[in-house]
Amino acid sequence: MKTAGRPGLPALALPASMIVSFLASAAAPTPLYASHAGAWLFSSLTTTIVFGTYTVAVPAALLLLGRTSDHLGRKPVLLTALVLQILAMVVFSEADGVGGSRRHRRPRRGVPGPAPPRLTVNPARSSTQSPSRRGETVVPARRPGVGSLVLLASIVVSFLAASSAPTPLYATYARMWEFSPITTTVVFGVYAIAVLLALLVLGRLSDHVGRRPVLLAALAVQTAAMVVLTTADGAGALLAGRVLQGVSTGGALGALGAAMVDVARGRGTVANAAAPGIGTGTGALLSGLLVQYAPAPTHLVYLLLVGVFLLQGVAVALMPETVSRKPGARAAVVPEFTVPAGLRGPVLAAAPILFAVWALAGFYGSLGPALARQLSGSSSVVLGALGFFLLAVVGSLATVVLGRMAPRTGMLVGIAMLVVAGTGTLVAVDQSSTVGFFSSTAVAGIGFGAGFQGGMRTVVPLVAEHERAGVLSAVYVVCYLGMSLPAVIAGVLVVHGGGLAAATRDYSWFVVALAVMTLVALLRLKAPAAAGCQDTPG
C-alpha cells in the first residue's frame, strides 16, 4: 500500500516561523502605547485594558477553537488564522483612536488656547467648497471616479458570485456526504441568516470608520471562507464556510452600496440594482461549467475566487476614500433596525416587492437546480445552474433597460411578472416541461429586475451621505429575509411533504399570493416622491 510522504524539516520550520511572526505581531503595539496615549489622550488604565483584551481573547479562542484542527485539518485552520492576522494588521494601520473615533489633544489645564482645526479629507466634496463648520479644514484629495465605481461594482459581483458558487455543487455534496434536501436548504439558509446578522451589526459601521477599512476586512474574511470551502470534508465545514461568507457579504453590502452612491448617485443607484444579479448568475453558471468540465470540481472555483479577492484587496487599498470619518463607531455596531423618519414611507413602499422578488431568488438558488434536472431528466450540473443564471442575468438586463421607468411603475411591472412567472411554473411542473420552466424563469427574471430596481430607486437616492450604509443595510435585511425563510420552509416540504414537484407548486402559489399582497400594500401606501438619479457625487 502506498503511504503518503511524511512532512520534513521545512514543514517543521514553517509552523515555527508562524509562531514567531504571530507573537512578534502581538508584541508590536507595545512600544507604540506611549505615542498612542499622547495622540489619543488615554490613560495607563486604558493601556492595560488594550493589552488585557488580547490576553483574554487568546484563551477564549483556545477554548472555543483549540481542537478544531483535529477535525478539519491543520491547513484550513492555519490559513484562516493567517487571513485574520492580516485583517488585524489592516485594522491597526487604519486605527485613529481606541474605539475608532477621532480624538485630538486638548490644551493642558490652565493653558488656554484654541482647539486645533479638524482636518477632514472627503474626496466626494469639492476642494473649493468652503468648510461647512467653523474650525474644520477641507483639504484637496483625489476624488473617486469611474474606476472606483467599476471596482466597487466588481466586488459586489464577485461576492455574490461566491455566494452562488456552491449552488451547482449541492448535488455533488449530497452524494459525497449523504445529506437530504433539508440540509441543502439549511446550508443555503444559514448563509442568508449570517448576512442578516452582519447587516444588523456591521451595516452602519462604514458611515463612521470609512468604506475602505470595512471592505478590506470583508475581503479578508471572504478569502478565509473560500479556504474553508476548498478544504471542506463534510456538512459541518460547508456550514462554517457559508457562515463566513454571510458575515463577509453582510458586512460589505452596506458599505459597497453606499460607496457606489458616494461616487455617482445616478450610476451608483443603477449599479446597486444590477450588480447583485450579474454576480449571482455568473457565479452559478461559472461554477456549473467548472464542475462539469474542469478538474477538481469542489476546489477550483473557490481557488479562482481567492485570486480575485486578493486582486480586489490591493485595488481597494489604493482607492480613494469616498466618505469622511465621524465619531460613533462603537454605537454603530449595536444591532439596530431603524430607518430615518423621512425615509420610512419610501422604505415601506419598497419593502414588500423586495421581499417577494428575493423570495423567488431563494427558490432558484436552493431547489431550482434539482427541479431543472428532474424536469429535463438530465444529470448535467450546467443545466441545473442554468435556471439561476437565467433568472439573475435577465433580472440584471431588466434593471438596466427599465432604469428610466418611474420607480413605482417598475414595482408594478415586477408584481405583474411575478404573477405570470408563478403561474407559468405551475403549468410547467404539471406538464413536466423543461422549456416551460426556463421560459417562466426568464419572465421571473424580468419581474426580479423590474421590482428590485424599482424598490432600490424608491429609497437610495433620498438617503443622506452618512446614513447610506445603514439604510442600505436595512433594505438588504428585508431582501435576505425574503431569500432565506421561504427557501428553508420549501426544503422541509420537499422531505416531509409531497416531494420536489409538490413543494414547487406550493412555492409558486406562495409567490403569486405574495405578489398580490404586495400590489395591495403598494396601492394602499401613498406614492413616494420621485427620486432623482443624477450623476452627482455625494
C-alpha positions in Angstrom: 0.0 0.0 0.0 1.4 3.4 -1.0 1.9 5.7 2.0 1.8 9.4 2.0 5.1 11.2 2.5 5.8 12.5 5.9 6.4 16.2 6.3 10.1 17.0 6.7 12.2 19.7 8.2 10.7 22.6 6.1 7.3 21.6 7.3 8.5 22.0 10.9 10.2 25.3 10.1 7.1 26.9 8.6 4.8 26.5 11.7 7.7 27.6 13.9 8.1 30.7 11.8 4.4 31.4 12.1 4.5 31.2 15.9 7.4 33.7 15.8 5.6 36.1 13.5 2.2 35.8 15.4 3.9 36.5 18.7 6.0 39.3 17.2 2.9 40.9 15.9 1.3 40.6 19.3 4.2 42.5 20.8 4.5 45.0 18.0 2.0 47.5 19.6 3.8 47.6 22.9 6.4 50.3 22.1 3.6 52.4 20.5 1.4 52.6 23.6 3.0 55.8 24.8 2.7 57.6 21.5 -0.9 56.4 21.1 -1.7 57.6 24.6 -0.3 61.0 23.7 -2.1 61.2 20.4 -5.5 59.9 21.6 -5.4 61.1 25.2 -6.0 57.9 27.1 -4.6 56.8 30.5 -2.5 54.0 31.8 -5.7 52.1 32.7 -6.7 52.2 29.0 -3.3 50.8 28.1 -3.7 47.8 30.4 -7.2 47.2 29.1 -6.0 47.2 25.5 -3.3 44.7 26.5 -5.7 42.7 28.6 -8.2 42.4 25.8 -5.6 40.5 23.8 -4.8 38.2 26.7 -8.4 37.4 27.2 -9.2 36.8 23.5 -6.3 34.3 23.2 -7.6 31.8 25.9 -11.2 32.3 24.7 -10.1 31.3 21.2 -8.2 28.4 22.6 -11.2 27.1 24.5 -13.6 27.6 21.5 -11.3 26.7 18.6 -8.4 24.8 20.1 -9.5 21.3 18.9 -10.8 22.4 15.5 -7.7 21.4 13.6 -8.1 17.8 14.9 -11.3 17.6 12.9 -10.8 20.0 9.9 -7.1 19.5 9.5 -4.2 21.9 10.2 -4.1 23.7 6.9 -7.6 25.2 6.9 -7.1 26.5 10.5 -3.7 28.0 9.8 -4.8 29.6 6.6 -7.8 31.1 8.3 -5.7 32.4 11.2 -3.3 34.0 8.7 -6.1 35.8 7.0 -7.5 37.0 10.3 -4.0 38.1 11.3 -3.7 40.1 8.1 -7.1 41.6 8.8 -5.8 42.7 12.3 -2.8 44.4 10.7 -5.1 46.3 8.4 -7.3 47.4 11.3 -4.1 48.6 13.2 -2.8 50.5 10.2 -6.2 52.3 9.8 -6.7 52.9 13.5 -7.4 56.5 14.6 -8.4 56.0 18.2 -9.1 53.5 20.9 -12.6 52.8 19.7 -12.4 54.1 16.1 -13.5 57.7 16.9 -11.2 60.6 16.1 -9.7 62.4 19.1 -7.5 65.4 19.4 -5.0 66.7 22.0 -6.6 69.1 24.5 -4.7 72.1 25.9 -3.2 71.4 29.4 -5.2 72.7 32.3 -4.6 76.4 32.9 -3.1 76.9 29.4 -5.8 78.5 27.2 -5.6 78.0 23.6 -7.9 77.3 20.6 -8.6 73.7 19.7 -6.7 72.7 16.6 -8.8 72.6 13.5 -10.2 69.3 12.4 -8.7 68.0 9.2 -11.3 66.4 7.0 -10.4 64.5 3.9 -13.6 64.0 1.8 -12.9 63.1 -1.8 -16.6 63.3 -2.6 -16.6 67.0 -1.8 -15.2 69.8 -3.9 -11.8 71.2 -2.7 -13.0 74.7 -3.5 -16.1 74.4 -1.3 -15.9 76.4 1.9 -15.8 74.5 5.2 -19.2 73.7 6.5 -18.3 74.2 10.2 -16.1 76.6 12.0 -12.7 75.1 12.7 -13.0 72.4 10.0 -10.4 72.3 7.2 -11.2 70.6 4.0 -8.1 69.6 2.0 -8.0 68.6 -1.6 -7.7 64.9 -2.3 -8.2 62.5 -5.2 -11.8 62.2 -6.0 -13.0 58.7 -6.8 -14.0 58.4 -10.4 -15.5 55.8 -12.8 -12.6 53.4 -12.0 -13.7 53.3 -8.3 -17.3 52.7 -9.3 -16.3 49.8 -11.5 -14.1 48.4 -8.8 -16.9 48.6 -6.2 -19.4 47.0 -8.6 -16.9 44.2 -9.4 -16.7 43.5 -5.6 -20.5 43.1 -5.4 -20.4 40.8 -8.4 -17.5 38.7 -7.0 -19.1 38.4 -3.5 -22.5 37.3 -4.9 -20.8 35.1 -7.4 -19.0 33.4 -4.5 -22.3 33.1 -2.7 -23.9 31.2 -5.6 -20.8 29.2 -6.5 -21.8 26.3 -4.2 -25.3 26.0 -5.8 -24.3 23.6 -8.6 -22.2 21.6 -6.1 -25.1 20.9 -3.7 -26.0 17.6 -5.6 -22.3 16.6 -5.5 -22.0 17.4 -1.8 -25.2 15.5 -1.1 -23.8 12.4 -2.8 -20.4 12.7 -1.1 -21.7 13.3 2.4 -25.2 11.8 2.1 -27.4 14.6 3.2 -31.0 15.4 2.4 -32.8 18.4 0.7 -33.4 19.8 4.2 -29.6 20.0 4.7 -29.3 21.7 1.3 -31.8 24.4 2.2 -30.3 24.8 5.7 -26.8 25.3 4.1 -28.4 27.9 1.8 -30.4 29.5 4.6 -27.6 29.7 7.1 -25.7 31.9 4.6 -28.7 34.3 4.4 -29.1 34.4 8.2 -25.4 35.2 8.6 -25.8 38.0 6.1 -28.8 39.3 8.1 -26.9 39.3 11.4 -23.9 41.0 9.8 -26.1 43.7 8.2 -27.7 44.4 11.6 -24.3 44.5 13.5 -21.9 45.9 10.8 -24.2 47.6 8.3 -23.7 51.2 9.6 -20.0 50.8 10.5 -18.6 52.3 7.3 -20.6 55.5 7.8 -18.2 56.1 10.8 -14.9 54.4 10.0 -14.9 54.9 6.2 -15.7 52.5 3.4 -12.2 51.2 2.7 -11.4 49.6 6.1 -14.8 47.7 6.1 -14.2 46.5 2.5 -10.6 45.3 3.3 -11.9 43.4 6.3 -14.7 41.9 4.3 -12.4 40.8 1.5 -10.1 39.1 4.1 -13.0 37.2 5.7 -14.3 36.2 2.2 -10.9 34.8 1.4 -11.0 32.8 4.6 -14.4 31.5 3.6 -13.0 30.3 0.3 -10.2 28.5 2.1 -12.7 26.7 4.4 -15.0 25.7 1.4 -12.0 24.5 -0.6 -10.9 22.1 2.2 -14.4 21.1 3.4 -14.9 17.4 4.0 -18.4 17.4 5.4 -21.6 19.3 6.0 -20.2 21.0 9.1 -17.3 22.6 7.3 -19.7 23.6 4.5 -21.9 25.3 7.0 -18.8 27.1 8.6 -17.7 28.3 5.1 -21.2 29.6 4.4 -21.4 31.4 7.7 -18.1 33.2 7.0 -19.4 34.1 3.5 -22.5 35.5 5.0 -20.7 37.6 7.6 -18.3 39.0 4.9 -21.1 39.7 2.5 -23.4 41.3 5.0 -20.6 43.4 6.4 -19.7 44.6 2.9 -23.1 45.2 1.2 -24.0 48.4 3.0 -20.5 49.8 2.5 -20.4 48.8 -1.2 -23.8 50.2 -1.9 -23.1 53.4 -0.1 -19.7 53.9 -1.7 -21.2 53.5 -5.2 -23.7 56.2 -4.5 -20.9 58.3 -2.9 -19.1 58.1 -6.2 -22.0 58.8 -8.6 -25.6 59.0 -7.3 -27.3 58.0 -10.6 -25.0 55.3 -11.9 -24.3 54.1 -8.4 -28.0 53.5 -7.8 -28.3 51.5 -11.1 -25.1 49.6 -10.2 -26.7 48.8 -6.8 -29.6 47.2 -8.6 -27.8 45.5 -11.4 -24.6 44.1 -9.9 -26.1 41.6 -7.5 -27.9 39.8 -10.3 -24.9 39.7 -12.5 -22.8 38.3 -9.7 -25.3 35.7 -8.6 -25.9 34.4 -12.1 -22.3 34.4 -13.2 -21.2 32.6 -10.1 -23.8 29.8 -10.5 -23.0 29.3 -14.2 -19.2 29.5 -13.9 -19.3 27.1 -11.0 -21.5 24.7 -13.0 -19.2 24.8 -16.0 -16.1 24.1 -13.8 -17.9 21.3 -12.0 -18.9 19.7 -15.3 -15.8 20.2 -17.4 -12.8 21.1 -15.2 -10.7 19.1 -12.8 -11.1 19.3 -9.0 -14.7 20.5 -9.2 -15.1 21.1 -5.4 -11.9 23.2 -5.3 -11.1 25.1 -8.5 -13.9 27.7 -8.4 -13.0 28.7 -4.8 -9.3 29.0 -5.6 -10.1 31.2 -8.6 -12.2 33.4 -6.3 -9.4 33.7 -3.8 -7.2 35.2 -6.6 -10.0 37.6 -7.5 -10.4 38.7 -3.9 -6.7 39.3 -3.4 -6.5 41.5 -6.5 -9.6 43.4 -5.3 -8.0 43.9 -1.9 -5.0 45.6 -3.5 -7.2 47.8 -5.6 -9.3 48.8 -2.6 -6.1 49.7 -0.6 -5.2 52.1 -3.5 -8.7 53.5 -3.9 -9.5 57.0 -2.6 -11.9 57.0 0.4 -15.4 58.2 -0.5 -16.6 59.5 2.8 -15.1 61.3 5.8 -14.9 59.5 9.2 -17.1 60.6 12.1 -17.4 59.5 15.7 -19.8 56.8 16.9 -18.3 53.6 15.6 -18.8 51.7 18.8 -22.5 52.7 18.9 -22.9 51.7 15.3 -22.2 48.0 15.9 -25.0 47.7 18.4 -27.7 45.8 16.4 -30.4 48.2 15.3 -33.0 48.1 12.6 -34.1 51.7 12.2 -34.8 54.0 9.2 -34.7 57.8 9.4 -38.2 59.2 9.8 -38.2 60.9 6.5 -37.5 57.6 4.6 -40.0 55.4 6.3 -42.6 56.0 3.7 -40.4 55.1 0.7 -39.0 52.0 2.6 -42.5 50.7 3.4 -43.4 51.2 -0.2 -40.4 49.2 -1.4 -40.2 46.5 1.2 -43.0 44.1 0.0 -41.7 43.9 -3.6 -38.1 43.5 -2.4 -39.2 40.6 -0.1 -41.2 39.0 -2.9 -38.5 39.1 -5.7 -35.8 37.8 -3.3 -38.1 35.0 -2.2 -38.2 33.9 -5.8 -34.4 34.1 -6.0 -34.1 32.0 -2.8 -36.1 29.2 -4.5 -33.9 29.2 -7.6 -30.8 29.3 -5.5 -31.7 26.4 -3.3 -34.1 24.0 -5.1 -34.0 25.3 -8.7 -31.1 23.2 -9.9 -32.7 20.0 -8.6 -36.0 20.9 -10.3 -34.3 21.7 -13.6 -32.6 18.3 -13.6 -35.8 16.5 -12.6 -37.9 18.1 -15.3 -35.3 17.5 -18.0 -34.2 14.0 -16.9 -30.6 15.1 -17.2 -27.9 14.9 -14.6 -26.0 17.9 -16.1 -24.7 20.3 -13.5 -24.6 23.1 -16.0 -28.3 22.6 -16.8 -29.0 22.7 -13.1 -27.2 26.1 -12.8 -28.8 27.5 -15.9 -32.1 28.4 -14.2 -30.4 30.5 -11.5 -28.2 32.1 -14.2 -31.1 32.9 -16.4 -33.1 34.5 -13.5 -30.2 36.6 -12.4 -28.9 37.8 -15.8 -32.4 38.6 -17.2 -33.0 40.4 -14.0 -29.8 42.5 -14.4 -30.7 43.3 -18.0 -34.2 44.3 -17.0 -32.7 46.6 -14.3 -30.7 48.5 -17.0 -33.4 48.5 -19.7 -36.1 49.7 -17.3 -33.9 52.0 -15.4 -35.6 55.2 -16.8 -39.0 53.9 -15.8 -40.6 55.5 -12.7 -39.8 53.5 -9.6 -43.4 52.9 -8.7 -44.2 51.7 -12.3 -41.1 49.4 -12.0 -42.5 47.8 -8.9 -45.9 47.3 -10.5 -44.3 45.7 -13.6 -42.3 43.4 -11.2 -45.5 42.4 -9.5 -47.2 41.5 -12.7 -44.3 39.5 -14.0 -44.1 37.6 -10.7 -47.7 36.5 -11.1 -47.1 35.4 -14.7 -43.9 33.6 -13.8 -45.5 31.8 -10.9 -48.5 30.7 -13.0 -46.1 29.6 -15.8 -44.1 27.5 -13.3 -47.2 25.7 -12.1 -48.1 24.8 -15.7 -44.5 23.7 -16.5 -44.4 21.4 -13.4 -47.8 19.8 -14.3 -46.7 19.2 -17.9 -43.1 18.2 -16.9 -42.0 20.8 -19.5 -38.3 21.9 -19.4 -39.0 24.6 -22.0 -41.9 25.9 -19.9 -39.8 26.0 -16.8 -37.0 28.0 -18.4 -39.5 30.3 -20.1 -41.1 31.0 -16.8 -37.7 31.6 -15.3 -37.0 34.3 -17.9 -40.3 36.0 -17.1 -39.4 35.8 -13.4 -36.1 37.5 -14.2 -37.9 40.4 -15.7 -40.0 40.6 -12.6 -36.9 40.4 -10.4 -35.1 43.2 -12.2 -38.1 45.5 -12.5 -39.2 45.0 -8.9 -35.7 45.2 -7.4 -34.6 48.3 -9.3 -37.9 50.0 -8.6 -37.6 49.3 -4.9 -34.0 50.5 -4.8 -34.6 53.7 -6.8 -37.5 54.5 -4.5 -35.2 54.6 -1.5 -31.5 55.0 -2.3 -31.4 58.5 -4.0 -33.1 60.0 -1.0 -30.6 58.9 1.6 -28.1 61.4 3.2 -24.4 60.6 2.8 -23.7 59.5 6.4 -26.9 57.4 6.5 -26.4 55.5 3.3 -24.7 52.3 4.6 -27.3 52.0 7.5 -30.3 52.4 5.3 -29.0 50.1 2.5 -28.3 47.5 5.2 -31.9 47.8 6.4 -33.1 47.3 2.8 -30.9 44.2 2.4 -32.2 42.8 5.6 -35.7 42.7 4.0 -34.2 41.1 0.9 -32.3 38.4 2.7 -35.3 37.6 4.9 -37.2 37.0 1.7 -34.4 34.9 0.4 -33.9 32.7 3.4 -37.1 31.9 5.3 -39.3 30.7 2.4 -36.5 28.6 0.9 -35.9 26.7 4.2 -39.6 26.0 4.5 -39.6 24.7 1.0 -36.8 22.3 1.8 -38.8 20.9 4.7 -41.8 20.5 2.4 -39.6 18.5 -0.1 -38.8 15.9 2.6 -42.0 15.9 4.7 -44.5 17.0 2.0 -45.1 15.6 -1.4 -41.6 15.8 -2.9 -39.9 18.4 -5.1 -42.7 18.9 -7.6 -45.3 19.4 -4.9 -43.0 21.8 -3.0 -42.5 23.8 -6.2 -46.3 24.1 -6.7 -46.7 25.3 -3.2 -43.9 27.8 -3.6 -45.3 29.1 -6.9 -48.7 29.7 -5.3 -46.9 31.4 -2.4 -45.1 33.7 -4.8 -48.4 34.6 -6.7 -50.1 35.3 -3.3 -47.2 37.3 -2.2 -47.3 39.4 -5.4 -51.0 40.1 -4.9 -50.5 41.1 -1.3 -47.6 43.3 -2.5 -49.9 45.0 -5.0 -52.5 45.7 -2.3 -49.8 47.1 0.0 -48.4 49.3 -2.7 -51.7 50.7 -3.8 -52.7 51.5 -0.1 -49.5 53.4 0.5 -49.1 57.0 -0.6 -46.9 57.1 -3.7 -43.3 58.1 -2.7 -41.9 61.2 -4.2 -40.0 60.6 -7.4 -36.3 60.2 -6.7 -33.8 61.9 -8.9 -30.9 59.8 -10.2 -28.5 62.4 -11.4 -24.8 61.5 -11.5 -23.6 63.8 -8.8 -21.2 62.7 -6.1 -22.3 62.7 -2.5 
